[in-house]
Amino acid sequence: MNNTFPNPLERLALAANHWNTRPLRAEVEWAARRALLDWFATTLPGCNQAPATLLSDAFSATRGEGKAVCYVDGRLGSPRYAALLNATASHTVEFDDIFKDGGYHPGSSTIAAALAVAQDIQASREQLHRAIIGGYEVGCRIALAIQPSHYRFWHTSATVGTLGAAVATAMLLGATSEQIGHAMGLASSFAGGHQQNLQGEGMVKPLHAGHAADAGLMAGMAAVKGVTASLDSLHASNGFAAATSDSTGNWAAALEGLDEWTPITCMTVKNHGCCGHIFPALDGLKALQASAPIKAESIESIHIEGYSATYSMCNRPVPSSAQEARFSIQYCIAAYLVLGRVRLQAFEPSALEDARIRALMPKVTVSERADIAARYPRQRMANIMVTTVDGYTYQHLQETRKGDPEDPMTDAELFEKYQELASVSCLPSESQSLQEVVMLSNVLPGSVFLVDSLGSVESDRQ
């Protein structure tokens, strides 16, 4: 590999490889543990739902041999099988982490791939952490280079997620810097996932993360065995960035601060179980309620001004499914007013059919505001205006989102979120044991479903 760094792919591959040996600062290692626990928080609820449950039936004959844990059914299989199903489950209930500056969910695919490979080869906990950090480094920085124009037609969790998974896989399998670069080049041709499948009622969106994990694994495994790709794949005039954005990539922005800061320390932990573009409005409504008498029964109208994605993705006045409701600002605002929070309960059938929520939804409108749009994606804001039936109007400009680096979730808040979401699939003792394994131990987490079964939490702690 040319040491003059003639292109961003080579520079990012070297940075990823450096994570195999460079000292891990305490805050970086802790960030990796937080990311892993948050991955379990969002994955476990999705293990009981379609499409992961349907994929388990569809691909059961392709499980293969291996030591990777498929959390959808609690059984062992090949890394690709486990990563496909686990990443799909992880992207189902809309709680997965965000790199906000790149508009990208790295965890679902990158951690699914890394954990499956690590379990299969019996890697150390430190190797797993380093691969996750490296996968986040590359994926998040590529997202910086191609956003926001990439998002007009492409879903970053599907496209960039493939490259993050490829890097993590290659690192765990002992790739050289050049092989990591070839894994990235291969993954750039495997990447796909367009915006239309985020808009309708289908099940494709979670599969975007599943495919990214699977295709990234394929790229990483192939590169380690000598399969090559163009090392100009990212920045060439007919390469990945040019094909999926409005330029060949803003690589100066993407590489800024490389070796000085790393993206995994700047992640957003989702506090609400819906599209992140709705978060500023929800947080703004909470702020208004803290100082004004705003209750569900007092609402005359609510108008939200946001950035482009607030309107284009989340203006869904009449959602017809839980998946659509997670992307409906009308539904989520109404559900927050009635239920007090937008977590798993908000998307259960009883909530979706709640007459109080349905009555509030037509009172919620949304539009794009130029000055707020101009600060996206670096800043996610919303201006919320609430008019009550007695004629008063209350206004609040929400400049941050709870969970973003500017207003992070504490460890205690993350643990509370994890315990709530894990309770869908685990007994309290099991979820607590898994939390201790992830946050405190130096062994790999295994199955969390049966304490005395394969690769279990209990055996992990021995």
Secondary structure by P-SEA (a helix, b strand, c coil): cccccccaaaaaaaaaaaaacccccaaaaaaaaaaaaaaaaaccccccccaaaaaaaaccccccccccccccccccccaaaaaaaaaaaaaccccccccccccccccccaaaaaaaaaaaacccaaaaaaaaaaaaaaaaaaaaaccccccccccaaaaaaaaaaaaaaaaaacccaaaaaaaaaaaaaacccccccccccccaaaaaaaaaaaaaaaaaaaaaaccccccccccccccccccccccccccccccccccccccccccccccccccccaaaaaaaaaaaaaccccccccccbbbbbbcccccccccccccccaaaaaacaaaaaaaaaaccccccccccccccccaaaaaacccbbbbbbaaaaaacccbbbbbbbbbcccbbbbbbbbccccccccccccaaaaaaaaaaaacccccaaaaaaaaaaacccccccccccccccccccccccc
